[in-house]
Amino acid sequence: MPVVLYGCETWSLALREERKLRVLENMVLRRIFGPRRDEVTGEWRRLHNEELNDLYSSPNILRVIKSRRIRWAGHVARMGEERGVYRVSVGKLEGKGPMGSPRRRCVDNIKTDLQEVGLGIWTELGGPRIEKAGGRL
């Protein structure tokens, strides 16, 4: 999976892309674990998604992506404002954007990931910082 996850810290995933990643992961796991013989009928059958999750003890691909995004956000938060990565991740870009609905930015993904995990909020006032209920991380 390392090849699939290369650079996932900065991905902006739509629901369609998340679904495609889950399908890919299940396809690879089915290939690894192979079919099972049904105990009642004796026929070979494919494993269901729940059975694959039970057999594979590691977190699923979407959890790995979200944890790596949160870790990358911590690195970006500690960078100085003169760094290009910091400006692209946090700052507002100049010029007009493309026509159509606005695309999700890296910061939008980080905010969503932090809310799902329940860690805190991502603030942009006076520079980014990740806050927890009891103070800064």
N, C-alpha and C positions, 0 to 999 in steps of 0.2 A: 503494500500500500504506500510506501514512501514515494514512489514515482507518481502516484495519483495525487498525493497531498502536497506536492512541491509548490511552494508559494501560496498556500491556502490562507496565510495570515492576512492577505490583502484582498481576498475574493469578495465580491458582492454577489451573493447567491439569491436567486429568485426561488420560489417554491418549486417551479418546474425543474430547476437545476438540482435542488436538494433531492427531489424524487429520483432523478436520474442517478445521482450518487448512491442512494439507498439501493436502487435496482442493481447497479454495478457491484456493490458490496455483497448483496445476496447471491448474485450470479457467481462471484468468485468463491464465496463460502460453499455454495452447492457443489462447485467443481472440486473443492478441497475435501469436503466430507463425503461426497458421493451419495448415491441413492441408498435407501434402507429397504429391507424386506419387511412387508407387513406381517405382523404376527398371526393375524386371523386368516387372511387369504393366502399368504405366502407369495404374493406378487411384489415386484419391485416398484417403489414409488419415490417421487422427489420429496425432499424435506420441506416442511412448511417454514415460513419466516420465523415463527415463534420457536420452533425446534432448532433452527440455525442460531438464534440468539442465545438459547440455552447452552448449546454446544460451544459457542465462541464466547469466551469469558471476557474478552477485551471490550472497551466501549465502542459504540458504533461510530461510523465515519463522521457523522454530523457533530457528535460530541467532541471528537478530536479536533475538528475544524474550529469549533467555537472556543475550545480551551486554548488553542494556539493563537486565535485572534485576540483573546483577552491578554495572553502573555505578551504578544507583540504590542498591544496598546500600552502596557506598562513600560516597555522599552521606549516607545515614542514619547510617553509622558515625561520620561527622564531626559530626553534629548533637549538641546538648546533650540531656541527659536530660529537660529541661523541655519539649521540643518534642513535640507530639502525635503526629507521624508516627513519631518514635523510639519512643515508648511503645507505640503500636499495633503497630509492626513487630517489636519485640523483647520487650516486656513481656508478662506474663501478664494476661489480662483477667479481671475479677472477674465473679462470678455463674455460673450454670449455662449450659452450652452446649445446643444442640439435641439431641434424641434421635437415635440412630443412630450410625453410624461418624463419628469426628471428621474435620472438614474439614482440608485442608492449609492451613497458614499461609504467609505471605510468606517467613518465615524458613526454613521447610522447603524451599521452592523454591530459595532462595539457596544453602542447603547443598548441595542436589543439583546445581545448576549449577556450583558451585565444584569439586565432586568430579569432575564430567564433564570440566571444563576442565583439572583438575590444578593449580589455583592454590594451594590450601591449604584451611584450615578456617575456619569462622565460629564464633567463641567468644562466649558470652554472659556469662561470668564477669567481673565488673568492667567491664561494658560490652562492646559488640560490637567486634571487630577482625578484620580479615582477615589471616591469617598465611600466610607462604610458608615454604618449607623453610629459607631463610637468615635469616628475621626478618620483621618487619612490613612491609606494603606502604605 
